[in-house]
């Protein structure tokens, strides 16, 4: 097993937004992920870590991650439907938030909500829970990871370390 992750070693992310070019059933994990790969490459070419997809004026997910925002201490993530691939890490984060007693809402997100969020996070098996400090040219909050992210990632890493390392 790799060594346990320290919070200070978690990289902050920058994201871009782009129209969703993928097929209409993003909830099906198939071997045809060319659209996701193209979106990821677009993000890298624009100096970002992730591309957030927009379909019908709703921000749905990242090219390889799920999306959460925090506004006024309320966590919001898009509902699972045909537009997103609901990840295992996303599900785990939802459960952790509920265990922490946090307000969690499942609703569509607009680009304005992303820009005006206090915090933005991405979740995936490889990213775990990654704070987003900038979307397009807009700083998120004060441009630093937020306190709710810190609380959630601490809980997540404690659980992971207990499960994997017995610590």
VOPAGU-2260 file (C-alpha; in pm, 1 decimal, decimal comma):
REM VOPAGU-2260
SITE   aa  ch    i         X         Y         Z
SITE  UNK   A    0       0,0       0,0       0,0
SITE  UNK   A    1     114,4     357,6     -60,4
SITE  UNK   A    2     189,0     567,1     247,6
SITE  UNK   A    3    -101,0     759,2     406,2
SITE  UNK   A    4    -180,8    1095,4     245,4
SITE  UNK   A    5    -122,8    1415,6     442,3
SITE  UNK   A    6    -370,2    1699,5     396,5
SITE  UNK   A    7     -91,6    1946,0     315,8
SITE  UNK   A    8      11,5    1723,4      22,2
SITE  UNK   A    9    -329,6    1743,8    -149,6
SITE  UNK   A   10    -305,4    1955,7    -462,4
SITE  UNK   A   11    -552,7    2234,3    -523,0
SITE  UNK   A   12    -724,5    2233,1    -862,7
SITE  UNK   A   13    -812,0    2477,1   -1133,4
SITE  UNK   A   14   -1097,9    2396,6   -1365,8
SITE  UNK   A   15   -1239,6    2523,5   -1691,9
SITE  UNK   A   16   -1595,8    2493,4   -1813,9
SITE  UNK   A   17   -1700,0    2363,8   -2151,5
SITE  UNK   A   18   -2007,2    2241,9   -2334,7
SITE  UNK   A   19   -2061,2    1870,0   -2274,1
SITE  UNK   A   20   -1966,0    1690,3   -2598,3
SITE  UNK   A   21   -2032,4    1342,5   -2461,9
SITE  UNK   A   22   -2321,2    1117,6   -2551,7
SITE  UNK   A   23   -2646,6    1146,5   -2357,5
SITE  UNK   A   24   -2601,0     849,4   -2123,3
SITE  UNK   A   25   -2309,0     959,5   -1907,4
SITE  UNK   A   26   -2432,9     730,9   -1628,7
SITE  UNK   A   27   -2314,0     426,7   -1823,6
SITE  UNK   A   28   -1947,9     349,1   -1769,6
SITE  UNK   A   29   -1842,1     213,2   -2104,2
SITE  UNK   A   30   -1518,4     157,2   -2287,4
SITE  UNK   A   31   -1605,9     451,7   -2510,5
SITE  UNK   A   32   -1476,1     742,2   -2303,1
SITE  UNK   A   33   -1328,4     941,9   -2590,6
SITE  UNK   A   34   -1537,0    1249,7   -2503,2
SITE  UNK   A   35   -1403,7    1245,5   -2146,8
SITE  UNK   A   36   -1045,5    1209,8   -2269,8
SITE  UNK   A   37   -1087,6    1500,2   -2512,5
SITE  UNK   A   38   -1230,4    1719,7   -2235,2
SITE  UNK   A   39    -943,8    1628,3   -2002,1
SITE  UNK   A   40    -692,2    1715,0   -2273,7
SITE  UNK   A   41    -868,2    2048,3   -2332,1
SITE  UNK   A   42    -832,3    2129,4   -1961,9
SITE  UNK   A   43    -460,1    2050,3   -1966,1
SITE  UNK   A   44    -407,7    2261,1   -2278,9
SITE  UNK   A   45    -574,4    2554,2   -2100,4
SITE  UNK   A   46    -360,5    2515,5   -1787,0
SITE  UNK   A   47    -630,9    2351,0   -1576,1
SITE  UNK   A   48    -667,3    2019,4   -1397,8
SITE  UNK   A   49   -1027,5    1942,1   -1491,2
SITE  UNK   A   50   -1302,2    2036,7   -1736,0
SITE  UNK   A   51   -1648,6    2091,0   -1587,7
SITE  UNK   A   52   -1920,7    1997,2   -1833,2
SITE  UNK   A   53   -2224,2    2210,0   -1912,9
SITE  UNK   A   54   -2537,3    2067,6   -2071,2
SITE  UNK   A   55   -2859,3    2268,9   -2112,2
SITE  UNK   A   56   -2714,7    2549,5   -1894,5
SITE  UNK   A   57   -2647,1    2307,7   -1604,5
SITE  UNK   A   58   -2299,2    2220,8   -1478,7
SITE  UNK   A   59   -2308,1    1844,3   -1437,8
SITE  UNK   A   60   -1966,8    1699,2   -1349,1
SITE  UNK   A   61   -1599,6    1697,3   -1438,8
SITE  UNK   A   62   -1455,5    1498,9   -1726,5
SITE  UNK   A   63   -1328,7    1245,9   -1471,1
SITE  UNK   A   64   -1484,4    1358,7   -1144,0
SITE  UNK   A   65   -1801,1    1447,8    -959,3
SITE  UNK   A   66   -1879,9    1801,4    -847,6
SITE  UNK   A   67   -1976,1    1953,6    -512,0
SITE  UNK   A   68   -2016,1    2316,9    -412,1
SITE  UNK   A   69   -2060,7    2482,9     -74,0
SITE  UNK   A   70   -2267,8    2797,8     -36,4
SITE  UNK   A   71   -2358,0    2938,1     305,4
SITE  UNK   A   72   -2251,5    2609,9     472,0
SITE  UNK   A   73   -2485,7    2409,5     249,8
SITE  UNK   A   74   -2329,5    2140,3      30,3
SITE  UNK   A   75   -2487,3    2094,1    -311,6
SITE  UNK   A   76   -2414,0    1826,3    -571,5
SITE  UNK   A   77   -2603,7    1743,0    -891,7
SITE  UNK   A   78   -2849,2    1454,2    -863,6
SITE  UNK   A   79   -2750,3    1120,8   -1012,8
SITE  UNK   A   80   -2928,0    1065,0   -1341,1
SITE  UNK   A   81   -2833,5     998,2   -1703,6
SITE  UNK   A   82   -2616,2    1313,7   -1715,2
SITE  UNK   A   83   -2351,7    1200,3   -1465,7
SITE  UNK   A   84   -2159,0     891,6   -1368,3
SITE  UNK   A   85   -2217,6     870,1    -995,0
SITE  UNK   A   86   -1886,4     768,2    -842,0
SITE  UNK   A   87   -1807,3     556,0    -540,4
SITE  UNK   A   88   -1606,8     839,7    -383,8
SITE  UNK   A   89   -1902,1    1075,5    -442,9
SITE  UNK   A   90   -2129,7     832,5    -260,2
SITE  UNK   A   91   -1881,3     801,1      25,3
SITE  UNK   A   92   -1850,8    1179,8      57,0
SITE  UNK   A   93   -2230,7    1212,3      66,6
SITE  UNK   A   94   -2240,7     958,8     349,9
SITE  UNK   A   95   -1958,2    1135,7     536,7
SITE  UNK   A   96   -2137,5    1470,0     505,8
SITE  UNK   A   97   -2454,7    1319,7     647,0
SITE  UNK   A   98   -2256,5    1161,9     934,6
SITE  UNK   A   99   -2106,0    1505,9    1005,3
SITE  UNK   A  100   -2456,2    1653,7    1020,0
SITE  UNK   A  101   -2396,3    1879,1     720,2
SITE  UNK   A  102   -2675,3    2008,9     500,5
SITE  UNK   A  103   -2655,9    1818,8     169,4
SITE  UNK   A  104   -2879,2    1901,3    -127,0
SITE  UNK   A  105   -2903,6    1720,4    -460,1
SITE  UNK   A  106   -2990,3    1979,1    -725,2
SITE  UNK   A  107   -2882,8    2109,7   -1061,4
SITE  UNK   A  108   -2609,5    2372,5   -1060,2
SITE  UNK   A  109   -2568,0    2675,0   -1284,7
SITE  UNK   A  110   -2239,0    2832,1   -1384,1
SITE  UNK   A  111   -2325,1    3139,1   -1173,6
SITE  UNK   A  112   -2366,3    2912,7    -868,7
SITE  UNK   A  113   -2021,7    2766,4    -934,6
SITE  UNK   A  114   -1861,1    3111,1    -968,3
SITE  UNK   A  115   -2035,6    3239,5    -653,7
SITE  UNK   A  116   -1971,9    2929,1    -441,1
SITE  UNK   A  117   -1780,6    2955,1    -115,3
SITE  UNK   A  118   -1611,0    2623,4    -196,5
SITE  UNK   A  119   -1595,8    2384,9    -493,2
SITE  UNK   A  120   -1474,7    2024,8    -466,3
SITE  UNK   A  121   -1412,6    1743,5    -709,5
SITE  UNK   A  122   -1435,2    1379,1    -607,6
SITE  UNK   A  123   -1307,5    1065,9    -777,8
SITE  UNK   A  124   -1118,2     752,0    -689,9
SITE  UNK   A  125    -789,5     912,7    -795,7
SITE  UNK   A  126    -858,9    1270,7    -679,6
SITE  UNK   A  127   -1039,9    1161,2    -361,9
SITE  UNK   A  128   -1175,0    1503,3    -244,1
SITE  UNK   A  129    -989,3    1782,6    -418,3
SITE  UNK   A  130   -1054,4    2153,8    -356,9
SITE  UNK   A  131   -1102,6    2374,5    -662,8
SITE  UNK   A  132    -962,9    2723,9    -614,1
SITE  UNK   A  133   -1043,3    2866,1    -958,9
SITE  UNK   A  134   -1298,9    2799,7   -1231,4
SITE  UNK   A  135   -1226,9    2964,9   -1564,2
SITE  UNK   A  136   -1082,3    3300,9   -1457,1
SITE  UNK   A  137   -1296,0    3322,3   -1141,8
SITE  UNK   A  138   -1140,5    3259,4    -799,9
SITE  UNK   A  139   -1358,7    3043,8    -577,6
SITE  UNK   A  140   -1412,4    3203,0    -236,4
SITE  UNK   A  141   -1080,5    3347,3    -125,2
SITE  UNK   A  142    -883,2    3119,5    -358,8
SITE  UNK   A  143    -794,9    2874,9     -79,9
SITE  UNK   A  144    -950,4    2546,1      32,7
SITE  UNK   A  145   -1246,6    2609,4     260,8
SITE  UNK   A  146   -1317,6    2500,2     615,8
SITE  UNK   A  147   -1590,3    2250,8     520,3
SITE  UNK   A  148   -1354,4    2084,2     272,8
SITE  UNK   A  149   -1089,9    2062,5     546,4
SITE  UNK   A  150   -1338,1    1903,9     788,1
SITE  UNK   A  151   -1458,7    1655,8     525,3
SITE  UNK   A  152   -1115,5    1556,2     393,3
SITE  UNK   A  153    -992,8    1509,5     750,5
SITE  UNK   A  154   -1284,8    1274,5     821,2
SITE  UNK   A  155   -1227,5    1096,6     486,3
SITE  UNK   A  156    -854,0    1045,7     546,6
SITE  UNK   A  157    -910,3     931,1     905,9
SITE  UNK   A  158   -1152,5     666,8     779,1
SITE  UNK   A  159    -918,5     566,3     496,6
SITE  UNK   A  160    -620,0     539,1     730,3
SITE  UNK   A  161    -823,5     332,1     975,1
SITE  UNK   A  162    -943,4      95,5     701,5
SITE  UNK   A  163    -613,2      59,3     517,5
SITE  UNK   A  164    -347,2     110,7     779,1
SITE  UNK   A  165    -519,6      37,7    1109,9
SITE  UNK   A  166    -429,5     388,5    1232,3
